[in-house]
Amino acid sequence: QVQLVESGGGLVQPGGSLRLSCYVSGSIFSFAAMAWYRQVPGNTRELVADITSGGTTNYADSVKGRFIASRDNAKNTVSLQMNSLKPEDTAVYYCNLRYGWGDVYWGQGTQVTVSS
């Protein structure tokens, strides 16, 4: 069974950094595409970054140059390094896994708050 568990959220001041991690149980991680989404209450969930099974990354324009997604297939983990954080980055961040012909899994979400 596939489960995604995020960690690393919290409160940080503007300009600071946080690193989110998502551990994936099961044996499909190395074959799966992974992504990070975020959602603010009342808004739709938006894609922040995605990373293919081969490690190719893609970023939303709003985070380019500040966020870095990476994966460690040996540890079944995907990470999101967030630098130069802004108040508008405040959201619940979700880990997402896509596999095969439409299998999609989500983590429970982790809160990131950027505030002085």
Phi and psi in degrees as a GROMACS rama.xvg file:
@    title "Ramachandran Plot"
@    xaxis  label "Phi"
@    yaxis  label "Psi"
@TYPE xy
-92.9407  127.204  VAL-2
-133.6  142.745  GLN-3
-117.127  128.924  LEU-4
-126.64  115.467  VAL-5
-91.8093  155.094  GLU-6
-153.05  163.584  SER-7
105.951  -2.45901  GLY-8
-72.3297  174.134  GLY-9
159.931  -164.862  GLY-10
-103.158  131.85  LEU-11
-142.583  151.104  VAL-12
-79.2508  154.285  GLN-13
-54.0796  138.178  PRO-14
89.6702  -10.0487  GLY-15
-83.4778  -175.641  GLY-16
-130.113  151.806  SER-17
-142.73  153.281  LEU-18
-124.318  119.376  ARG-19
-95.5395  145.72  LEU-20
-130.548  152.281  SER-21
-138.092  116.724  CYS-22
-96.7299  134.297  TYR-23
-114.657  120.709  VAL-24
-82.9343  158.936  SER-25
100.425  -179.59  GLY-26
-108.959  7.89302  SER-27
-98.7485  -3.09112  ILE-28
-53.6362  -48.3467  PHE-29
-66.3071  -15.9892  SER-30
-99.6647  -3.17008  PHE-31
-101.658  149.486  ALA-32
-84.4415  139.785  ALA-33
-120.411  156.306  MET-34
-153.403  158.719  ALA-35
-116.239  131.637  TRP-36
-120.515  164.455  TYR-37
-142.074  155.759  ARG-38
-146.281  131.29  GLN-39
-102.893  139.069  VAL-40
-50.5503  130.807  PRO-41
90.3688  -9.19443  GLY-42
-112.968  162.442  ASN-43
-76.4898  156.365  THR-44
-71.2726  132.945  ARG-45
-119.285  146.311  GLU-46
-73.3404  130.653  LEU-47
-99.8017  -49.6019  VAL-48
-158.559  148.025  ALA-49
-133.56  158.852  ASP-50
-142.959  126.118  ILE-51
-74.5749  172.788  THR-52
-61.9885  -26.3505  SER-53
-88.4335  -3.46467  GLY-54
99.4568  3.86228  GLY-55
-74.2662  133.049  THR-56
-112.27  156.736  THR-57
-145.101  141.326  ASN-58
-129.636  149.819  TYR-59
-66.119  147.937  ALA-60
-57.7197  -33.4636  ASP-61
-67.8185  -17.0219  SER-62
-119.699  -2.46398  VAL-63
-57.9022  135.301  LYS-64
84.328  -9.37597  GLY-65
-117.261  -35.118  ARG-66
-107.512  145.78  PHE-67
-133.189  121.64  ILE-68
-96.6561  142.401  ALA-69
-149.012  164.743  SER-70
-141.189  151.264  ARG-71
-126.911  99.7114  ASP-72
-66.4734  -25.3726  ASN-73
-70.8766  -24.9145  ALA-74
-109.803  6.41086  LYS-75
52.2166  42.1915  ASN-76
-131.928  138.744  THR-77
-119.389  143.362  VAL-78
-128.259  158.742  SER-79
-134.463  108.684  LEU-80
-87.4804  120.403  GLN-81
-114.994  116.147  MET-82
-116.215  163.148  ASN-83
48.2609  49.0548  SER-84
-66.3107  146.361  LEU-85
-120.889  156.267  LYS-86
-54.5078  -33.0136  PRO-87
-72.5967  -5.53709  GLU-88
-82.1462  -7.827  ASP-89
-61.1877  125.357  THR-90
-178.16  172.481  ALA-91
-90.0951  127.197  VAL-92
-102.363  133.724  TYR-93
-120.854  138.974  TYR-94
-90.4184  141.196  CYS-95
-134.72  138.583  ASN-96
-124.202  134.644  LEU-97
-125.614  131.883  ARG-98
-146.279  140.073  TYR-99
64.3696  -138.407  GLY-100
-98.0056  46.373  TRP-101
118.729  6.91762  GLY-102
-72.5439  124.872  ASP-103
-131.469  133.565  VAL-104
-130.151  149.666  TYR-105
-127.773  149.214  TRP-106
-82.7376  -179.996  GLY-107
-83.69  -13.1064  GLN-108
94.4056  149.337  GLY-109
-138.011  135.563  THR-110
-81.6195  132.015  GLN-111
-119.637  123.34  VAL-112
-123.169  123.715  THR-113
-111.996  109.699  VAL-114
-158.825  147.991  SER-115
